[in-house]
Amino acid sequence: MEQRQLGASGLRVPALSLGTMGFGAASGQFANVGLVDLPTARRQVDMCLDAGVTLIDTADVYSAGASEEIVGKALGGRRDRMLLATKVRFTMGEGPNDAGLSCHHVIEGCEASLRRLGVDHIDLYQLHEWDGQTPIEETLEALELLVQSGKVRYVGCSNYTAWQMVKALGIAEARRLPRFVSTQVYYSLQERSIEHEVLPACLDRGLGVLVWSPLAGGLLSGKYRRGQPAPEGARHLTEWSEPPVYDEDKLYDTIELLVEIADGHGVSAAQVALAWLLRRPGISTLVIGARTEEQLADNLKAAKLQLGDEEVRRLDEVSRPPLPYPLWHQANSATDRLGPADLAVLGPHLDG
């Protein structure tokens, strides 16, 4: 498995990581996907270790803590072979301070995650979502306490806009508080909005990018096809809120091209979708989760799939979103002074 630098940090992470939002069958479901029990989780961890995957991503809110508990038990005595990433922000109790990014909740959340995981430190502790009611200074000071105590090694954010992320970086640098080394975001051939602001900010400021739901919750697996009924037990497109589907025709055009390219390589559409993402600038790791061992085994093969330049170009073109303002204006008027981060977004539009 290819190991990639996590942004400007010294930490290396695998191109594919194990996502565990689906772990937690014994304690109910989170987002209707908590279906993986402990025996299955152990087998998935075994498969990942065999494939060279060295990072597991979870969160306290996944199945109300059950995901973290299962991750800890599934690892067993192999903690030294795996980096652990988890998150804090969402509601974990009925009290008024059992949510958000206050100093109280961040420190309490970290202590609880350490207990559930059965470890003495978290390698990457991520702020799961923006909290507009807590000063970012307070949150960063809480992270400083955790880093100084040895309970957290690196810190990151997730689901932040570019301005929120850059604001936090500026305050961290000015006050010598822990600086984000990464952000975890949604990114796929179905939804490429992070290319407009978030990804260029990451490239400019040296943040690694972890991608959640790189297969758009299964939409890009090849099982959803135009004019055909959805797979048995699956949601209809009108029921998708994460990710939302705004343009069904564009989605199906993308899926049809994925299937065509996949057939040419003798692989699954899912592998092609993942391989395309692995070629995008700034991407550190794709967080992949699976309900079955068969799905996981197939997804892991994407790390070795090499797409041709023309195949990548066609996937870029079929899925490319229109430029919002002011990017379309810069594409028209600022091409004489574009920098590397600008070109990551505007370059394909200029070539077209």
Number of C-alpha atoms within 10 A of each C-alpha: 18 13 16 16 18 23 22 15 14 9 15 17 22 22 24 31 25 25 20 27 27 24 32 27 18 15 16 15 20 19 10 10 18 22 20 23 19 19 11 16 25 19 14 24 20 14 16 22 17 11 15 18 24 23 24 21 25 24 25 27 22 26 25 18 20 28 33 30 21 24 24 22 17 22 19 11 9 11 13 9 13 18 19 23 20 26 26 26 22 20 16 18 10 8 8 8 15 18 19 24 28 23 20 15 21 25 18 14 22 22 15 15 26 20 15 19 25 17 13 12 21 24 18 22 28 26 26 24 18 18 18 10 9 13 13 20 16 15 22 26 18 20 27 19 16 23 19 11 11 13 19 21 16 21 25 24 27 22 17 18 16 16 12 16 23 17 11 21 21 13 16 19 11 9 12 12 21 24 20 27 24 26 26 23 22 21 24 23 24 26 19 16 17 17 20 21 16 22 29 22 20 24 20 14 17 17 28 26 28 27 24 23 19 26 28 21 14 14 24 27 22 18 17 20 18 14 7 8 11 15 11 6 6 12 11 11 15 10 11 14 8 11 17 13 18 13 9 13 11 16 21 20 15 23 28 18 18 26 23 15 22 19 13 9 14 10 16 20 26 25 22 32 28 25 21 22 19 22 12 13 16 22 23 27 27 28 23 23 23 23 18 14 14 10 14 17 15 14 24 23 19 22 19 11 16 13 15 10 9 9 15 17 12 15 21 16 14 16 19 19 17 12 17 10 10 10 17 14 12 16 20 11 10 12 15 8 8 14 10 12 19 23 15 19 20 21 15 13 16 11 6 6
